[in-house]
C-alpha cells in the first residue's frame, strides 16, 4: 500500500513541489530491515509546466535501507509514539550514500481490510518521516535541469507493508546491497 509523499525543492528561484502516493514502506521481518521506495514518476501531475523540475528524476527510484529489529518497533497505544533513528544507506541515480533519518511510529486505526497476519503485525503502525536529498551527492546536478538545491522529502501517515518472500524486487537493488 503506497504512502502519501511530499517532495519540494527550488529550481532557478522557483519553488517546486509535488504530493502524491508515491512511496512504499516495507519491513522485512526475517532480515530485520526497513525499506523506503519512492517512485518519482508517480509525483508527476501530467502538466509539463508543473512537472518540468521532475524531468531529471524520470524513471528514477529512491531506495533507503536500514536495520530495524522487531523489538525496536514500539508497543503503541492511542497515547504514545516512538521515534527511532535509522542509520542506513540510500540509493538514487546509481549512487549509494550513507544516510541517517528519524522515523516516528504511532498507532493507526485498522480501518482497512488486511489479511489477519498483517493486522496483527503491521497495520497498527503509521510512520512519519522526513529527510533531504542533496542532488550533488547523487550526481543529479549534472542532468539537464541542474537540480542543485536540497530536495526535501516528507512522508506522512505512511503504512508499513510486510516484505514477503518473492517480493524482493519491490525494493530493487536495496535488497541485495
The 8 nearest C-alpha neighbors of each residue, nearest first, counted from 0:
[[1, 23, 160, 2, 158, 159, 24, 22],
 [2, 0, 23, 20, 22, 21, 3, 158],
 [1, 3, 157, 20, 22, 23, 158, 4],
 [2, 4, 20, 19, 154, 155, 21, 157],
 [5, 3, 154, 18, 19, 153, 20, 21],
 [4, 6, 18, 153, 152, 17, 154, 7],
 [5, 7, 152, 16, 17, 151, 18, 153],
 [8, 6, 16, 151, 15, 150, 17, 152],
 [7, 9, 150, 15, 14, 149, 148, 151],
 [10, 8, 14, 13, 15, 12, 148, 11],
 [9, 11, 13, 12, 146, 14, 8, 15],
 [10, 12, 13, 9, 14, 146, 148, 145],
 [13, 11, 10, 9, 14, 15, 8, 148],
 [14, 12, 10, 9, 11, 15, 8, 52],
 [15, 13, 9, 8, 12, 10, 16, 7],
 [16, 14, 8, 9, 7, 13, 10, 52],
 [17, 15, 7, 6, 8, 14, 18, 5],
 [16, 18, 6, 5, 42, 7, 19, 15],
 [17, 19, 5, 4, 42, 6, 3, 16],
 [18, 20, 21, 3, 4, 42, 17, 5],
 [21, 19, 3, 2, 1, 4, 22, 18],
 [20, 22, 41, 38, 19, 37, 4, 42],
 [23, 21, 37, 2, 36, 1, 20, 38],
 [22, 24, 1, 36, 2, 35, 25, 37],
 [25, 23, 35, 159, 34, 160, 158, 36],
 [26, 24, 160, 34, 159, 161, 162, 33],
 [25, 27, 33, 161, 162, 32, 28, 160],
 [28, 26, 162, 32, 30, 29, 31, 161],
 [27, 29, 31, 30, 26, 69, 32, 161],
 [30, 28, 27, 31, 32, 163, 26, 162],
 [29, 31, 27, 32, 28, 66, 26, 68],
 [32, 30, 28, 68, 67, 27, 29, 66],
 [33, 31, 66, 27, 67, 30, 65, 26],
 [32, 34, 26, 65, 64, 25, 67, 66],
 [35, 33, 64, 25, 63, 24, 26, 32],
 [34, 36, 24, 63, 62, 23, 25, 37],
 [35, 37, 62, 23, 22, 61, 170, 24],
 [38, 36, 22, 61, 60, 21, 39, 23],
 [37, 39, 60, 21, 40, 41, 22, 59],
 [38, 40, 42, 41, 59, 37, 56, 60],
 [41, 39, 42, 38, 43, 57, 58, 59],
 [40, 42, 21, 39, 43, 38, 19, 20],
 [43, 41, 39, 40, 19, 17, 21, 18],
 [44, 42, 41, 40, 45, 50, 53, 39],
 [43, 45, 46, 50, 42, 49, 17, 41],
 [46, 44, 43, 47, 50, 49, 48, 42],
 [45, 47, 49, 44, 48, 50, 43, 51],
 [48, 46, 50, 49, 51, 45, 44, 43],
 [49, 47, 46, 50, 51, 52, 45, 44],
 [48, 50, 47, 46, 51, 44, 52, 15],
 [49, 51, 47, 53, 52, 43, 48, 46],
 [52, 50, 53, 54, 47, 49, 48, 144],
 [51, 53, 54, 50, 144, 55, 15, 10],
 [52, 54, 56, 50, 51, 55, 57, 43],
 [55, 53, 57, 56, 51, 52, 50, 144],
 [56, 54, 53, 57, 142, 144, 143, 52],
 [55, 57, 59, 53, 54, 39, 58, 40],
 [58, 56, 54, 59, 55, 40, 53, 39],
 [59, 57, 40, 56, 60, 39, 38, 55],
 [60, 58, 56, 57, 39, 38, 92, 61],
 [59, 61, 38, 37, 39, 91, 62, 36],
 [60, 62, 91, 37, 36, 90, 59, 63],
 [63, 61, 36, 90, 35, 89, 173, 60],
 [62, 64, 89, 35, 34, 88, 90, 36],
 [63, 65, 34, 87, 88, 33, 173, 89],
 [66, 64, 87, 33, 32, 86, 85, 67],
 [67, 65, 32, 31, 33, 68, 87, 64],
 [68, 66, 31, 32, 33, 65, 69, 71],
 [67, 69, 31, 71, 70, 66, 72, 32],
 [68, 70, 71, 72, 67, 31, 28, 73],
 [71, 69, 68, 72, 73, 67, 74, 31],
 [72, 70, 68, 69, 73, 67, 83, 74],
 [73, 71, 70, 69, 74, 68, 104, 67],
 [74, 72, 75, 71, 81, 104, 80, 70],
 [73, 75, 72, 76, 80, 79, 81, 106],
 [74, 76, 73, 106, 79, 105, 80, 77],
 [75, 77, 78, 79, 106, 74, 105, 80],
 [76, 78, 106, 79, 75, 105, 107, 80],
 [77, 79, 76, 80, 75, 106, 105, 81],
 [80, 78, 76, 75, 77, 105, 81, 106],
 [79, 81, 105, 104, 75, 103, 82, 78],
 [80, 82, 104, 103, 73, 83, 105, 79],
 [81, 83, 103, 102, 104, 101, 84, 80],
 [82, 84, 102, 101, 85, 103, 81, 104],
 [85, 83, 101, 100, 102, 86, 82, 99],
 [86, 84, 100, 99, 101, 65, 87, 83],
 [87, 85, 99, 65, 98, 84, 100, 88],
 [88, 86, 65, 98, 64, 97, 99, 85],
 [87, 89, 97, 98, 64, 96, 63, 95],
 [88, 90, 63, 96, 62, 95, 98, 97],
 [91, 89, 95, 62, 94, 61, 63, 96],
 [90, 92, 61, 94, 93, 137, 60, 62],
 [91, 93, 94, 137, 59, 90, 138, 139],
 [94, 92, 91, 90, 95, 137, 138, 59],
 [95, 93, 91, 92, 90, 137, 96, 138],
 [94, 96, 90, 89, 88, 91, 93, 97],
 [97, 95, 89, 88, 98, 90, 94, 136],
 [98, 96, 88, 87, 89, 99, 95, 86],
 [99, 97, 88, 87, 89, 86, 96, 100],
 [98, 100, 86, 85, 87, 97, 84, 101],
 [101, 99, 85, 84, 130, 102, 98, 86],
 [100, 102, 84, 83, 85, 128, 82, 103],
 [103, 101, 128, 83, 82, 127, 104, 100],
 [102, 104, 82, 127, 81, 126, 83, 128],
 [103, 105, 126, 81, 125, 80, 82, 124],
 [104, 106, 80, 125, 124, 75, 107, 126],
 [107, 105, 124, 123, 75, 76, 77, 125],
 [108, 106, 123, 124, 125, 109, 105, 122],
 [107, 109, 110, 123, 106, 122, 111, 124],
 [108, 110, 111, 123, 122, 107, 118, 112],
 [109, 111, 108, 112, 107, 113, 122, 123],
 [112, 110, 109, 113, 108, 122, 118, 114],
 [111, 113, 110, 114, 109, 118, 115, 122],
 [114, 112, 118, 117, 111, 115, 122, 116],
 [113, 115, 117, 116, 118, 112, 119, 122],
 [114, 116, 118, 117, 113, 119, 112, 120],
 [115, 117, 119, 114, 118, 120, 113, 121],
 [118, 116, 120, 121, 114, 119, 115, 122],
 [119, 117, 122, 115, 116, 120, 121, 113],
 [118, 120, 116, 117, 121, 115, 122, 123],
 [121, 119, 117, 118, 116, 122, 123, 124],
 [120, 122, 117, 123, 124, 118, 159, 119],
 [121, 123, 118, 124, 117, 109, 120, 158],
 [122, 124, 107, 106, 121, 109, 108, 118],
 [125, 123, 106, 107, 122, 105, 121, 104],
 [126, 124, 156, 158, 157, 105, 107, 104],
 [125, 127, 104, 157, 156, 103, 158, 128],
 [128, 126, 155, 103, 156, 154, 102, 157],
 [129, 127, 102, 154, 153, 103, 101, 126],
 [128, 130, 153, 152, 154, 131, 127, 100],
 [131, 129, 152, 151, 100, 153, 132, 128],
 [130, 132, 151, 150, 152, 149, 133, 129],
 [131, 133, 150, 149, 134, 151, 130, 152],
 [132, 134, 149, 136, 135, 150, 131, 148],
 [135, 133, 139, 136, 137, 140, 147, 132],
 [134, 136, 138, 137, 140, 133, 139, 147],
 [137, 135, 134, 133, 138, 96, 139, 132],
 [136, 138, 135, 134, 139, 94, 92, 91],
 [139, 137, 135, 140, 136, 141, 134, 92],
 [140, 138, 134, 141, 137, 142, 135, 146],
 [139, 141, 145, 146, 147, 135, 138, 134],
 [142, 140, 139, 145, 138, 143, 146, 135],
 [141, 143, 145, 140, 139, 144, 55, 146],
 [144, 142, 145, 55, 141, 140, 146, 54],
 [145, 143, 146, 142, 55, 52, 54, 140],
 [146, 144, 140, 142, 143, 141, 147, 139],
 [147, 145, 140, 144, 148, 134, 139, 10],
 [146, 148, 140, 134, 145, 149, 135, 133],
 [149, 147, 146, 9, 8, 150, 134, 133],
 [148, 150, 133, 132, 8, 151, 131, 134],
 [149, 151, 8, 132, 131, 7, 148, 133],
 [150, 152, 131, 7, 6, 130, 149, 8],
 [153, 151, 6, 129, 130, 5, 131, 150],
 [154, 152, 129, 5, 4, 128, 155, 6],
 [155, 153, 4, 128, 127, 3, 157, 129],
 [156, 154, 127, 157, 3, 153, 126, 128],
 [155, 157, 125, 126, 127, 158, 154, 2],
 [158, 156, 2, 126, 125, 155, 154, 127],
 [157, 159, 125, 2, 160, 126, 24, 156],
 [158, 160, 24, 25, 121, 26, 161, 157],
 [159, 161, 25, 24, 26, 162, 158, 0],
 [160, 162, 26, 25, 163, 27, 159, 121],
 [163, 161, 27, 26, 25, 166, 160, 164],
 [162, 164, 166, 161, 165, 27, 167, 28],
 [165, 163, 166, 167, 162, 27, 29, 161],
 [164, 166, 167, 163, 168, 162, 169, 170],
 [167, 165, 168, 164, 163, 169, 162, 170],
 [166, 168, 169, 165, 170, 174, 164, 171],
 [169, 167, 171, 170, 166, 165, 174, 172],
 [168, 170, 167, 166, 171, 36, 162, 174],
 [171, 169, 168, 173, 167, 174, 36, 172],
 [172, 170, 168, 173, 169, 174, 167, 62],
 [171, 173, 174, 175, 176, 170, 168, 62],
 [172, 174, 176, 171, 175, 170, 64, 62],
 [175, 173, 172, 176, 170, 171, 167, 168],
 [174, 176, 173, 172, 171, 167, 170, 168],
 [175, 173, 174, 172, 64, 88, 95, 171]]
